[in-house]
């Protein structure tokens, strides 16, 4: 036993010594956190690292790529630190976000090497990378000599926040200043990527077609420049210079050799030097902290030599990799033999040790698993709680905004019932009477309330990001002058000196007139509100060439504001503390939001008791807006009330027997509509969408007027149901609604509505619309009847109506020979009642079903008489007439010629 024990003891010592020796040969781990600077550049850097690592097989490289995401790169750096790397190499995407975590790692005692782009701190072990100032300077010198010190240059830069982009731009621009005849026309942000250049460069080339050279801060963007120039036919005239000078089929060397680039500047990746510096640091050898890599211009004079050298280096790298592979195979063979020897010598001891380790690990894993399970459950519960709270907050906010919007919409219905009768009373009242003055007060305040409702709805649109804007180039002087003129009466009444002072007679600007109208009116109204009688208000309009904008200044000498009030004056629902300044707190906040939609600004300067000055800046060039609505322009404004009411005789001309179905849930508004329409039309009423739909199917009215927000069935859903049913697809529908947004109007028209009126509406406009719809329907019917006399394939405007006529025609033609074909049978086959079939055909063709059948029979008979040599009696029976005599009478009544004469006439022609 003692010998065996000694053997096990020596075996254990041998294993420990062998393992210790083996541990000494364990690989050192270097972490590499990169943020992709293009696939080719990344591959070149990694290839350089792998080449240098070929001489250090003991070093293991652990790489992570954040793909241009700085936050992800910060997370990956922490993951590498958690993996206990011995040294960390970082290629930052952006300097500012990465600096804190680099300082944190450095302060933990882990060596940090920064590659390519610097951080904003000096807390790192070493830096390896090119000199971006030198890159920009060299590029400027080369461009100056290439253009023979004269030309127009465009620079395509990387991401502005990247230090490399700013350093290259500053040095390039500063160098070009040494060439007075070379003009750096502009700079284009290409975000380091080819697609952004392809998207943005065409507009620049259209603006500056006379460029001589384009300098791109990397070869990927330079390739995008070439593709755009080639598409525009400019690739032979415009010279292209890039930066990187990478090898390979997609590298800058190849593009220079192919003549695509005039030149490219070598920007070393620093992969090899980063590994060499890392090895020196880990081996505690002297190293240089700042390793600045040189650059050179690669053009047609040296590209072939450099490419050959690069290819030789690649071949040597492949040979080294093959040799490393063979060495690793030998090392693995040696290690496996050594391991077998260790196992044979101490198999029993190993079994016991591993058994104990397994048991310990199992218990530890169980304990950890339980802890993790508890933590996961706690995290899951917290996550669910947070999600529930977030959902409750979202629902609460949505409910508030929904209530807010619905309440604003509902205000339009009572406003309709106020403004419409007031307008009629004003029309009937005597000028100058006290009653008329009272009515004008009511009308003016009702319009003011409507304006507040519109502002509330605009606030809602801005909150949800759905405020459409349509900018056009317009003379701002004329536009502003018309608005100022509207305030002149108020100014005269209060003795206020109102002046409009444009510096030029014509000043063009890009704006949406409907939105800018609200801005200027709100600011002017505010000035009148806070300016005392006998005061002064001045509107100044002048161009600002430096900012490519136009300044509109509205000044007053009123009460003014304190600095604290100026801080909040553009906030929603903010109201000043000055006495007598009642208001909604919406106007100026809305004005600021609408100006920002134009990429403009609005500011205020004011002093207490000395007045205020509001300055609005609008771009004089076409702005690039974030979201431009492509919706059609709004229909005529129903708030511009008509003053001429159609006469009863005019309205009765073509609508004597017309039936109108009114569907409106508001009892007073429904009664108001009935009272206004009843003198001219037959009226039916329904209080909700379901009852209205049922009544429409039963009675088939001539016109339907419906609200949009109905209980049971929405107005748009009702229109879709009517247009999809054969029985009612031909009936014109007018939608009345308080929903004034353009997307709501488009939704109503898309559902099939013939007219979309917003509340409050003008009754006179509604009567004229009804008259026009009925008149147009009559013209369509007459057109259909004329077409039917020639061809049974009638071109109906509605798809469902066309299908109805086609199926009805096919059913009659199928039973053409039957003289006993009845209307009841046709109605049953079409799935309609006799009355519904009659009303449908009458509405579409303005004729009865029997007349329709006989028209088809006579059309078919005319075809037979003209093309076939059969008797008139045979023709009569083939088309379903009971006797030749009746057929002859009907044929002559329709065509003013007897069947025999018609037949003889066609035979002579043939």
GIJOMO-V309999 format. One record per residue. N is the residue number from 1. RES is the residue in three letters. NEAR is the number of other ideal C-beta (glycine too) atoms within 8 Angstrom. D_LAST is the distance of its C-alpha to the last C-alpha in Angstrom with 2 decimals. Layout:
N_RES_NEAR_D_LAST, N_RES_NEAR_D_LAST
This chain:
1_UNK_4_132.26, 2_UNK_5_133.72, 3_UNK_6_132.21, 4_UNK_7_128.82, 5_UNK_8_129.13, 6_UNK_8_130.08, 7_UNK_8_127.18, 8_UNK_11_124.77, 9_UNK_8_126.40, 10_UNK_8_126.10, 11_UNK_11_122.55, 12_UNK_10_121.71, 13_UNK_8_123.33, 14_UNK_11_121.45, 15_UNK_13_118.15, 16_UNK_8_118.97, 17_UNK_8_119.93, 18_UNK_10_116.88, 19_UNK_8_114.64, 20_UNK_8_116.38, 21_UNK_8_115.82, 22_UNK_9_112.22, 23_UNK_7_111.78, 24_UNK_6_112.98, 25_UNK_6_110.06, 26_UNK_7_107.51, 27_UNK_7_104.76, 28_UNK_10_105.04, 29_UNK_11_102.03, 30_UNK_15_100.36, 31_UNK_15_97.64, 32_UNK_13_94.78, 33_UNK_14_92.69, 34_UNK_13_89.82, 35_UNK_14_86.86, 36_UNK_10_84.01, 37_UNK_10_83.79, 38_UNK_11_80.66, 39_UNK_6_80.35, 40_UNK_13_81.35, 41_UNK_12_84.38, 42_UNK_12_85.45, 43_UNK_9_85.16, 44_UNK_14_87.23, 45_UNK_15_89.96, 46_UNK_10_90.10, 47_UNK_10_90.12, 48_UNK_13_93.05, 49_UNK_14_94.90, 50_UNK_12_94.31, 51_UNK_12_95.49, 52_UNK_12_98.76, 53_UNK_11_99.14, 54_UNK_11_99.12, 55_UNK_5_102.69, 56_UNK_9_103.67, 57_UNK_10_102.62, 58_UNK_7_104.84, 59_UNK_13_102.54, 60_UNK_7_99.62, 61_UNK_9_96.84, 62_UNK_11_95.16, 63_UNK_8_91.98, 64_UNK_11_89.86, 65_UNK_8_86.80, 66_UNK_14_85.85, 67_UNK_7_82.50, 68_UNK_6_83.09, 69_UNK_9_84.36, 70_UNK_12_87.82, 71_UNK_7_88.54, 72_UNK_9_87.67, 73_UNK_15_89.91, 74_UNK_11_92.81, 75_UNK_8_92.32, 76_UNK_11_92.22, 77_UNK_16_95.42, 78_UNK_9_97.16, 79_UNK_9_95.89, 80_UNK_13_97.32, 81_UNK_13_100.63, 82_UNK_6_100.63, 83_UNK_9_100.17, 84_UNK_6_103.55, 85_UNK_12_102.42, 86_UNK_9_105.25, 87_UNK_14_103.46, 88_UNK_16_100.26, 89_UNK_13_97.89, 90_UNK_14_95.46, 91_UNK_13_92.54, 92_UNK_15_91.74, 93_UNK_12_88.27, 94_UNK_11_89.66, 95_UNK_12_93.28, 96_UNK_7_93.90, 97_UNK_11_92.76, 98_UNK_16_94.49, 99_UNK_11_97.86, 100_UNK_7_99.43, 101_UNK_10_98.87, 102_UNK_17_100.12, 103_UNK_10_103.30, 104_UNK_8_103.65, 105_UNK_12_103.42, 106_UNK_11_105.78, 107_UNK_7_108.33, 108_UNK_7_108.29, 109_UNK_3_109.71, 110_UNK_11_106.59, 111_UNK_11_106.02, 112_UNK_13_102.74, 113_UNK_17_101.02, 114_UNK_16_98.26, 115_UNK_14_95.62, 116_UNK_13_93.17, 117_UNK_14_93.16, 118_UNK_9_96.36, 119_UNK_11_97.28, 120_UNK_6_98.86, 121_UNK_8_102.26, 122_UNK_3_104.82, 123_UNK_7_105.65, 124_UNK_12_104.45, 125_UNK_8_106.21, 126_UNK_14_104.26, 127_UNK_11_101.14, 128_UNK_13_99.03, 129_UNK_13_96.13, 130_UNK_13_94.92, 131_UNK_10_95.90, 132_UNK_11_92.78, 133_UNK_10_94.46, 134_UNK_11_95.03, 135_UNK_16_91.37, 136_UNK_17_90.19, 137_UNK_12_92.83, 138_UNK_12_92.00, 139_UNK_15_88.29, 140_UNK_15_89.01, 141_UNK_9_91.15, 142_UNK_12_88.58, 143_UNK_15_85.72, 144_UNK_13_87.84, 145_UNK_8_88.62, 146_UNK_11_85.10, 147_UNK_14_83.59, 148_UNK_6_86.46, 149_UNK_8_87.65, 150_UNK_7_84.53, 151_UNK_10_81.24, 152_UNK_11_79.47, 153_UNK_16_79.94, 154_UNK_15_78.39, 155_UNK_15_80.35, 156_UNK_15_78.73, 157_UNK_12_81.44, 158_UNK_14_82.04, 159_UNK_9_82.66, 160_UNK_8_84.76, 161_UNK_6_87.24, 162_UNK_13_88.07, 163_UNK_9_91.23, 164_UNK_11_89.79, 165_UNK_14_86.90, 166_UNK_9_89.15, 167_UNK_12_91.83, 168_UNK_17_89.39, 169_UNK_13_87.70, 170_UNK_10_90.98, 171_UNK_15_92.37, 172_UNK_16_89.16, 173_UNK_12_88.83, 174_UNK_10_92.53, 175_UNK_13_92.42, 176_UNK_13_89.42, 177_UNK_6_91.43, 178_UNK_6_93.55, 179_UNK_10_90.55, 180_UNK_3_89.89, 181_UNK_7_86.72, 182_UNK_14_85.15, 183_UNK_7_83.42, 184_UNK_11_82.84, 185_UNK_8_79.67, 186_UNK_8_79.41, 187_UNK_9_79.81, 188_UNK_12_77.16, 189_UNK_10_78.16, 190_UNK_15_76.65, 191_UNK_7_78.69, 192_UNK_13_79.55, 193_UNK_11_76.10, 194_UNK_10_73.14, 195_UNK_7_70.37, 196_UNK_12_71.95, 197_UNK_16_72.00, 198_UNK_10_68.33, 199_UNK_6_67.51, 200_UNK_11_69.74, 201_UNK_13_70.05, 202_UNK_9_66.55, 203_UNK_7_67.27, 204_UNK_11_70.63, 205_UNK_13_69.14, 206_UNK_6_66.56, 207_UNK_6_69.46, 208_UNK_10_71.69, 209_UNK_7_69.48, 210_UNK_5_72.35, 211_UNK_12_74.57, 212_UNK_10_76.51, 213_UNK_16_77.85, 214_UNK_15_77.55, 215_UNK_13_80.58, 216_UNK_17_79.88, 217_UNK_15_82.86, 218_UNK_15_81.76, 219_UNK_17_79.54, 220_UNK_12_77.01, 221_UNK_18_76.22, 222_UNK_19_76.27, 223_UNK_12_73.60, 224_UNK_17_71.47, 225_UNK_14_72.06, 226_UNK_13_70.84, 227_UNK_10_67.66, 228_UNK_13_66.85, 229_UNK_13_67.70, 230_UNK_9_65.56, 231_UNK_7_62.56, 232_UNK_8_63.07, 233_UNK_5_63.75, 234_UNK_10_67.44, 235_UNK_8_69.18, 236_UNK_3_70.31, 237_UNK_5_71.71, 238_UNK_10_73.44, 239_UNK_9_76.49, 240_UNK_14_77.20, 241_UNK_18_80.69, 242_UNK_17_81.34, 243_UNK_16_84.34, 244_UNK_16_85.37, 245_UNK_13_85.16, 246_UNK_12_84.58, 247_UNK_10_83.98, 248_UNK_10_81.14, 249_UNK_4_77.43, 250_UNK_6_76.82, 251_UNK_14_80.02, 252_UNK_15_80.80, 253_UNK_16_82.39, 254_UNK_12_79.14, 255_UNK_15_77.16, 256_UNK_16_79.70, 257_UNK_10_79.59, 258_UNK_6_75.77, 259_UNK_6_75.87, 260_UNK_8_74.20, 261_UNK_14_77.41, 262_UNK_9_79.63, 263_UNK_12_82.59, 264_UNK_17_83.82, 265_UNK_17_87.28, 266_UNK_11_89.13, 267_UNK_11_89.84, 268_UNK_9_91.97, 269_UNK_9_91.26, 270_UNK_15_94.98, 271_UNK_16_94.61, 272_UNK_10_97.35, 273_UNK_11_99.77, 274_UNK_13_99.29, 275_UNK_15_100.36, 276_UNK_9_103.28, 277_UNK_14_104.48, 278_UNK_14_104.12, 279_UNK_11_106.22, 280_UNK_10_108.92, 281_UNK_14_109.03, 282_UNK_10_109.24, 283_UNK_6_111.89, 284_UNK_4_113.76, 285_UNK_7_113.69, 286_UNK_3_113.56, 287_UNK_8_110.06, 288_UNK_6_108.45, 289_UNK_7_107.00, 290_UNK_6_104.52, 291_UNK_12_102.59, 292_UNK_7_100.34, 293_UNK_11_97.93, 294_UNK_9_97.13, 295_UNK_12_93.83, 296_UNK_7_92.41, 297_UNK_9_89.32, 298_UNK_14_87.07, 299_UNK_9_84.89, 300_UNK_6_83.82, 301_UNK_4_87.47, 302_UNK_7_88.80, 303_UNK_12_85.94, 304_UNK_7_86.10, 305_UNK_7_89.83, 306_UNK_11_89.51, 307_UNK_12_86.64, 308_UNK_8_88.67, 309_UNK_8_91.65, 310_UNK_10_89.54, 311_UNK_9_88.15, 312_UNK_8_91.69, 313_UNK_9_92.83, 314_UNK_9_90.00, 315_UNK_8_91.04, 316_UNK_8_94.67, 317_UNK_12_93.68, 318_UNK_8_91.88, 319_UNK_8_94.99, 320_UNK_11_97.20, 321_UNK_10_94.98, 322_UNK_8_95.16, 323_UNK_8_98.94, 324_UNK_10_99.16, 325_UNK_8_97.14, 326_UNK_8_99.60, 327_UNK_9_102.55, 328_UNK_9_101.10, 329_UNK_8_100.63, 330_UNK_8_104.28, 331_UNK_9_105.41, 332_UNK_8_103.51, 333_UNK_8_105.08, 334_UNK_8_108.51, 335_UNK_9_108.02, 336_UNK_8_106.84, 337_UNK_8_109.91, 338_UNK_9_112.18, 339_UNK_8_110.63, 340_UNK_8_111.11, 341_UNK_8_114.77, 342_UNK_11_115.25, 343_UNK_9_113.61, 344_UNK_6_115.73, 345_UNK_9_118.90, 346_UNK_12_118.50, 347_UNK_8_115.91, 348_UNK_7_118.09, 349_UNK_11_118.80, 350_UNK_10_115.13, 351_UNK_8_114.17, 352_UNK_8_116.70, 353_UNK_8_115.68, 354_UNK_8_111.96, 355_UNK_8_112.68, 356_UNK_8_114.50, 357_UNK_8_111.80, 358_UNK_8_109.08, 359_UNK_8_110.98, 360_UNK_8_111.60, 361_UNK_8_108.01, 362_UNK_8_106.75, 363_UNK_8_108.91, 364_UNK_8_107.95, 365_UNK_8_104.25, 366_UNK_8_104.54, 367_UNK_8_106.31, 368_UNK_8_103.78, 369_UNK_8_100.89, 370_UNK_8_102.34, 371_UNK_8_102.86, 372_UNK_8_99.33, 373_UNK_8_97.94, 374_UNK_8_99.85, 375_UNK_8_98.80, 376_UNK_8_95.16, 377_UNK_8_95.30, 378_UNK_8_96.94, 379_UNK_8_94.36, 380_UNK_8_91.53, 381_UNK_8_92.99, 382_UNK_8_93.42, 383_UNK_8_89.88, 384_UNK_8_88.50, 385_UNK_8_90.66, 386_UNK_8_89.45, 387_UNK_8_85.82, 388_UNK_8_86.33, 389_UNK_8_87.97, 390_UNK_8_85.22, 391_UNK_8_82.53, 392_UNK_8_84.47, 393_UNK_8_84.78, 394_UNK_8_81.07, 395_UNK_8_80.13, 396_UNK_8_82.65, 397_UNK_8_81.34, 398_UNK_8_77.72, 399_UNK_8_78.64, 400_UNK_8_80.46, 401_UNK_11_77.61, 402_UNK_8_75.09, 403_UNK_8_77.22, 404_UNK_10_77.69, 405_UNK_10_73.95, 406_UNK_8_73.05, 407_UNK_8_75.77, 408_UNK_13_74.42, 409_UNK_11_70.92, 410_UNK_9_72.28, 411_UNK_11_73.93, 412_UNK_15_70.55, 413_UNK_11_69.80, 414_UNK_8_72.96, 415_UNK_14_72.41, 416_UNK_13_69.01, 417_UNK_11_70.81, 418_UNK_11_73.35, 419_UNK_14_71.25, 420_UNK_13_68.40, 421_UNK_9_70.71, 422_UNK_12_72.97, 423_UNK_11_70.07, 424_UNK_10_69.13, 425_UNK_9_72.78, 426_UNK_11_73.12, 427_UNK_8_70.12, 428_UNK_5_71.73, 429_UNK_10_75.32, 430_UNK_6_77.06, 431_UNK_5_77.70, 432_UNK_4_81.33, 433_UNK_8_82.21, 434_UNK_5_84.37, 435_UNK_8_81.74, 436_UNK_12_79.14, 437_UNK_8_81.65, 438_UNK_8_82.23, 439_UNK_12_78.48, 440_UNK_9_78.14, 441_UNK_8_80.96, 442_UNK_10_79.14, 443_UNK_12_75.83, 444_UNK_8_77.56, 445_UNK_8_79.41, 446_UNK_12_76.37, 447_UNK_10_74.52, 448_UNK_8_77.58, 449_UNK_10_77.50, 450_UNK_13_73.80, 451_UNK_8_74.71, 452_UNK_10_77.38, 453_UNK_12_74.91, 454_UNK_9_72.54, 455_UNK_13_75.45, 456_UNK_11_76.34, 457_UNK_13_72.79, 458_UNK_12_72.89, 459_UNK_12_76.17, 460_UNK_12_74.53, 461_UNK_10_71.65, 462_UNK_10_74.18, 463_UNK_7_76.30, 464_UNK_7_73.42, 465_UNK_6_72.08, 466_UNK_7_68.71, 467_UNK_11_69.03, 468_UNK_9_65.86, 469_UNK_12_66.30, 470_UNK_9_63.75, 471_UNK_12_65.49, 472_UNK_8_64.10, 473_UNK_7_65.93, 474_UNK_11_67.09, 475_UNK_8_69.69, 476_UNK_14_72.61, 477_UNK_12_74.46, 478_UNK_9_71.82, 479_UNK_11_71.30, 480_UNK_14_75.05, 481_UNK_10_75.62, 482_UNK_8_73.18, 483_UNK_12_75.00, 484_UNK_12_78.42, 485_UNK_7_77.31, 486_UNK_7_76.60, 487_UNK_11_80.35, 488_UNK_9_81.66, 489_UNK_7_82.01, 490_UNK_9_84.11, 491_UNK_13_86.17, 492_UNK_7_86.94, 493_UNK_6_87.93, 494_UNK_10_90.39, 495_UNK_7_91.59, 496_UNK_13_90.42, 497_UNK_7_89.93, 498_UNK_11_86.44, 499_UNK_8_85.53, 500_UNK_9_82.53, 501_UNK_8_83.51, 502_UNK_12_80.81, 503_UNK_8_82.14, 504_UNK_8_78.80, 505_UNK_4_75.94, 506_UNK_7_73.31, 507_UNK_13_73.93, 508_UNK_8_70.98, 509_UNK_11_71.32, 510_UNK_13_69.15, 511_UNK_12_69.27, 512_UNK_11_67.41, 513_UNK_9_67.78, 514_UNK_7_67.62, 515_UNK_13_70.53, 516_UNK_13_72.65, 517_UNK_9_72.44, 518_UNK_13_74.32, 519_UNK_14_76.91, 520_UNK_13_77.81, 521_UNK_9_77.81, 522_UNK_12_80.07, 523_UNK_14_82.53, 524_UNK_14_82.61, 525_UNK_9_83.08, 526_UNK_11_85.92, 527_UNK_15_87.50, 528_UNK_13_87.41, 529_UNK_8_88.82, 530_UNK_12_91.85, 531_UNK_13_92.49, 532_UNK_6_94.84, 533_UNK_6_94.23, 534_UNK_6_94.98, 535_UNK_12_94.14, 536_UNK_9_91.94, 537_UNK_16_88.72, 538_UNK_11_87.29, 539_UNK_15_83.94, 540_UNK_12_84.06, 541_UNK_15_81.13, 542_UNK_10_81.81, 543_UNK_10_80.42, 544_UNK_10_82.33, 545_UNK_5_81.35, 546_UNK_4_83.70, 547_UNK_6_81.83, 548_UNK_8_78.37, 549_UNK_11_78.29, 550_UNK_13_78.65, 551_UNK_12_81.59, 552_UNK_14_81.27, 553_UNK_13_84.74, 554_UNK_15_85.48, 555_UNK_13_89.19, 556_UNK_14_91.24, 557_UNK_8_94.93, 558_UNK_11_94.98, 559_UNK_9_97.07, 560_UNK_12_96.21, 561_UNK_13_96.58, 562_UNK_7_99.18, 563_UNK_6_98.63, 564_UNK_6_98.31, 565_UNK_11_95.59, 566_UNK_11_93.69, 567_UNK_6_93.62, 568_UNK_8_91.73, 569_UNK_11_89.73, 570_UNK_10_86.42, 571_UNK_8_86.95, 572_UNK_7_84.82, 573_UNK_8_86.45, 574_UNK_10_89.49, 575_UNK_8_91.10, 576_UNK_8_93.96, 577_UNK_5_97.32, 578_UNK_7_97.41, 579_UNK_3_97.91, 580_UNK_4_94.91, 581_UNK_10_92.39, 582_UNK_4_90.44, 583_UNK_8_87.05, 584_UNK_7_84.87, 585_UNK_10_85.91, 586_UNK_12_82.28, 587_UNK_12_81.32, 588_UNK_10_83.12, 589_UNK_14_82.50, 590_UNK_15_78.79, 591_UNK_14_78.95, 592_UNK_10_80.54, 593_UNK_10_77.93, 594_UNK_14_75.03, 595_UNK_13_76.63, 596_UNK_9_77.18, 597_UNK_11_73.46, 598_UNK_17_73.00, 599_UNK_8_75.60, 600_UNK_11_77.89, 601_UNK_7_81.39, 602_UNK_14_83.20, 603_UNK_6_87.00, 604_UNK_12_89.66, 605_UNK_8_93.00, 606_UNK_12_95.29, 607_UNK_8_98.91, 608_UNK_8_100.39, 609_UNK_5_100.64, 610_UNK_7_99.11, 611_UNK_12_95.40, 612_UNK_13_92.63, 613_UNK_11_90.13, 614_UNK_13_86.88, 615_UNK_11_85.20, 616_UNK_15_81.55, 617_UNK_13_80.33, 618_UNK_15_76.59, 619_UNK_13_75.13, 620_UNK_11_73.78, 621_UNK_6_71.73, 622_UNK_7_68.99, 623_UNK_9_70.87, 624_UNK_4_70.10, 625_UNK_10_69.85, 626_UNK_2_70.42, 627_UNK_6_67.45, 628_UNK_8_64.80, 629_UNK_8_62.48, 630_UNK_3_58.76, 631_UNK_9_57.89, 632_UNK_4_55.73, 633_UNK_4_57.67, 634_UNK_6_58.86, 635_UNK_4_56.91, 636_UNK_5_58.38, 637_UNK_5_62.06, 638_UNK_11_62.53, 639_UNK_7_66.14, 640_UNK_6_65.20, 641_UNK_7_65.18, 642_UNK_8_62.71, 643_UNK_4_64.46, 644_UNK_5_61.59, 645_UNK_9_60.74, 646_UNK_9_57.31, 647_UNK_6_57.68, 648_UNK_7_57.05, 649_UNK_6_54.34, 650_UNK_8_52.46, 651_UNK_12_52.70, 652_UNK_8_51.60, 653_UNK_8_48.37, 654_UNK_7_45.99, 655_UNK_13_48.45, 656_UNK_6_49.66, 657_UNK_5_49.07, 658_UNK_11_49.11, 659_UNK_12_51.40, 660_UNK_15_53.49, 661_UNK_15_55.37, 662_UNK_14_58.56, 663_UNK_17_60.14, 664_UNK_14_63.55, 665_UNK_10_66.83, 666_UNK_8_69.03, 667_UNK_7_69.76, 668_UNK_7_70.61, 669_UNK_12_67.59, 670_UNK_13_65.29, 671_UNK_8_66.92, 672_UNK_12_66.61, 673_UNK_11_62.85, 674_UNK_11_62.41, 675_UNK_7_64.42, 676_UNK_10_62.39, 677_UNK_13_58.94, 678_UNK_8_59.64, 679_UNK_5_59.33, 680_UNK_10_55.70, 681_UNK_11_54.41, 682_UNK_7_55.02, 683_UNK_10_57.32, 684_UNK_11_57.99, 685_UNK_10_60.76, 686_UNK_10_61.71, 687_UNK_9_64.88, 688_UNK_12_63.81, 689_UNK_15_60.80, 690_UNK_8_60.76, 691_UNK_11_60.82, 692_UNK_16_58.24, 693_UNK_12_55.82, 694_UNK_8_56.31, 695_UNK_11_55.81, 696_UNK_14_52.60, 697_UNK_10_51.12, 698_UNK_6_52.23, 699_UNK_9_51.17, 700_UNK_12_48.40, 701_UNK_11_49.65, 702_UNK_11_47.59, 703_UNK_16_49.95, 704_UNK_14_52.86, 705_UNK_13_55.94, 706_UNK_17_58.19, 707_UNK_13_61.34, 708_UNK_14_61.36, 709_UNK_10_64.84, 710_UNK_16_64.59, 711_UNK_5_66.70, 712_UNK_7_64.91, 713_UNK_12_61.70, 714_UNK_9_61.33, 715_UNK_16_58.77, 716_UNK_12_56.82, 717_UNK_10_56.79, 718_UNK_16_55.62, 719_UNK_15_52.67, 720_UNK_10_51.67, 721_UNK_10_51.86, 722_UNK_15_49.73, 723_UNK_13_47.02, 724_UNK_7_46.86, 725_UNK_10_46.43, 726_UNK_12_43.04, 727_UNK_9_44.73, 728_UNK_11_46.17, 729_UNK_13_44.32, 730_UNK_9_42.64, 731_UNK_13_45.96, 732_UNK_11_47.38, 733_UNK_16_50.96, 734_UNK_17_53.73, 735_UNK_15_56.76, 736_UNK_12_60.21, 737_UNK_15_62.88, 738_UNK_13_66.20, 739_UNK_10_65.16, 740_UNK_10_64.52, 741_UNK_9_64.35, 742_UNK_10_61.19, 743_UNK_9_60.81, 744_UNK_11_60.88, 745_UNK_14_58.22, 746_UNK_10_56.01, 747_UNK_9_56.69, 748_UNK_15_55.61, 749_UNK_8_52.34, 750_UNK_6_51.63, 751_UNK_11_52.15, 752_UNK_9_49.19, 753_UNK_12_50.99, 754_UNK_7_49.11, 755_UNK_10_52.35, 756_UNK_11_55.88, 757_UNK_13_58.73, 758_UNK_12_62.33, 759_UNK_12_65.34, 760_UNK_11_66.69, 761_UNK_12_63.46, 762_UNK_10_62.84, 763_UNK_10_61.65, 764_UNK_10_59.81, 765_UNK_12_57.87, 766_UNK_13_57.05, 767_UNK_14_55.77, 768_UNK_9_53.58, 769_UNK_11_52.22, 770_UNK_17_51.37, 771_UNK_14_49.64, 772_UNK_8_47.54, 773_UNK_13_46.60, 774_UNK_14_45.44, 775_UNK_9_43.51, 776_UNK_8_41.74, 777_UNK_12_40.99, 778_UNK_10_39.39, 779_UNK_8_37.18, 780_UNK_9_36.12, 781_UNK_12_35.26, 782_UNK_9_33.11, 783_UNK_8_31.27, 784_UNK_13_30.77, 785_UNK_11_29.39, 786_UNK_8_26.78, 787_UNK_10_25.79, 788_UNK_12_25.76, 789_UNK_7_23.15, 790_UNK_6_20.67, 791_UNK_6_22.09, 792_UNK_8_24.81, 793_UNK_6_26.43, 794_UNK_12_28.64, 795_UNK_6_30.77, 796_UNK_10_34.25, 797_UNK_6_37.20, 798_UNK_9_39.66, 799_UNK_5_39.12, 800_UNK_11_40.43, 801_UNK_13_38.23, 802_UNK_12_35.15, 803_UNK_9_36.24, 804_UNK_14_36.92, 805_UNK_12_33.44, 806_UNK_9_31.84, 807_UNK_9_34.05, 808_UNK_12_33.60, 809_UNK_12_29.78, 810_UNK_8_30.06, 811_UNK_11_32.46, 812_UNK_13_30.18, 813_UNK_10_27.16, 814_UNK_6_29.57, 815_UNK_9_30.52, 816_UNK_12_27.12, 817_UNK_8_27.35, 818_UNK_7_30.88, 819_UNK_7_31.24, 820_UNK_4_34.94, 821_UNK_10_34.51, 822_UNK_6_37.26, 823_UNK_10_38.28, 824_UNK_7_41.61, 825_UNK_8_40.02, 826_UNK_15_37.90, 827_UNK_13_41.07, 828_UNK_7_43.08, 829_UNK_7_40.59, 830_UNK_12_40.61, 831_UNK_5_44.42, 832_UNK_10_44.74, 833_UNK_6_46.08, 834_UNK_9_43.89, 835_UNK_6_45.37, 836_UNK_11_44.91, 837_UNK_14_41.24, 838_UNK_11_40.69, 839_UNK_9_42.61, 840_UNK_14_40.83, 841_UNK_13_37.29, 842_UNK_10_38.58, 843_UNK_12_40.13, 844_UNK_13_37.10, 845_UNK_12_34.23, 846_UNK_10_36.23, 847_UNK_9_34.77, 848_UNK_8_36.05, 849_UNK_11_35.20, 850_UNK_7_33.68, 851_UNK_8_31.38, 852_UNK_14_30.42, 853_UNK_11_29.59, 854_UNK_9_27.54, 855_UNK_12_25.61, 856_UNK_13_24.71, 857_UNK_12_23.75, 858_UNK_13_21.40, 859_UNK_11_19.80, 860_UNK_12_19.24, 861_UNK_15_17.95, 862_UNK_11_15.33, 863_UNK_8_14.14, 864_UNK_12_14.25, 865_UNK_13_12.41, 866_UNK_8_9.41, 867_UNK_5_9.53, 868_UNK_5_11.50, 869_UNK_2_11.87, 870_UNK_7_15.30, 871_UNK_5_17.25, 872_UNK_12_18.19, 873_UNK_7_21.73, 874_UNK_8_20.96, 875_UNK_14_19.20, 876_UNK_14_22.29, 877_UNK_10_24.71, 878_UNK_12_23.02, 879_UNK_14_23.40, 880_UNK_11_26.97, 881_UNK_12_27.04, 882_UNK_4_29.87, 883_UNK_7_28.19, 884_UNK_10_24.81, 885_UNK_6_26.57, 886_UNK_10_27.69, 887_UNK_15_24.25, 888_UNK_13_22.68, 889_UNK_8_25.57, 890_UNK_11_25.31, 891_UNK_15_21.52, 892_UNK_11_21.98, 893_UNK_5_25.13, 894_UNK_8_23.49, 895_UNK_8_20.20, 896_UNK_4_21.40, 897_UNK_8_18.55, 898_UNK_8_18.70, 899_UNK_13_16.67, 900_UNK_8_15.49, 901_UNK_8_14.41, 902_UNK_14_12.62, 903_UNK_11_10.75, 904_UNK_8_9.98, 905_UNK_9_8.94, 906_UNK_10_6.31, 907_UNK_7_5.15, 908_UNK_6_5.47, 909_UNK_5_3.79, 910_UNK_4_0.00
